[in-house]
Amino acid sequence: MIRASDAGIVIDVRVIPRAGRSGITGVRGGALLVRLNAPPVDGAANAELIDVIATALGVARRDVSIVGGERSRQKHVQVLGMDVERARQLVERFSP
């Protein structure tokens, strides 16, 4: 789910658009489950996903990018300047 990359980490994410509230709701199928209020139209859901991940991990929005699955519910999100262990600690807060 979280693996090292050249510049930081990559997180496997499963997105549920048009949810009632935005936020990380746990882990499902080996991916971080993120519910987004925004619809998957004109990049709105992707922009909101970047905001949710940046806020949850305490990094700047510019350090978060979607590197795979931009038009899919399964995405790969890169976070620059973060190590795997720190990300796992932060993500554990959202696991049941």
VENQUI-V975788 format. One record per backbone hydrogen bond with DSSP energy under -1.0 kcal/mol. CO is the residue of the C=O (numbers start at 0). NH is the residue of the N-H. If there is no record, write none. Layout:
co;nh
CO;NH
CO;NH
//
This chain:
co;nh
0;11
2;9
6;80
7;4
8;78
9;2
10;76
11;31
12;74
13;33
15;35
22;34
25;32
27;30
30;27
31;13
32;24
33;15
34;22
35;18
37;17
38;40
40;43
42;46
43;47
44;48
45;49
46;50
47;51
48;52
49;53
50;54
51;55
52;56
53;58
59;62
60;63
62;79
64;77
67;75
68;71
72;14
74;12
75;66
75;67
76;10
77;64
78;8
82;86
83;87
84;88
85;89
86;90
87;91
90;93
91;94
//
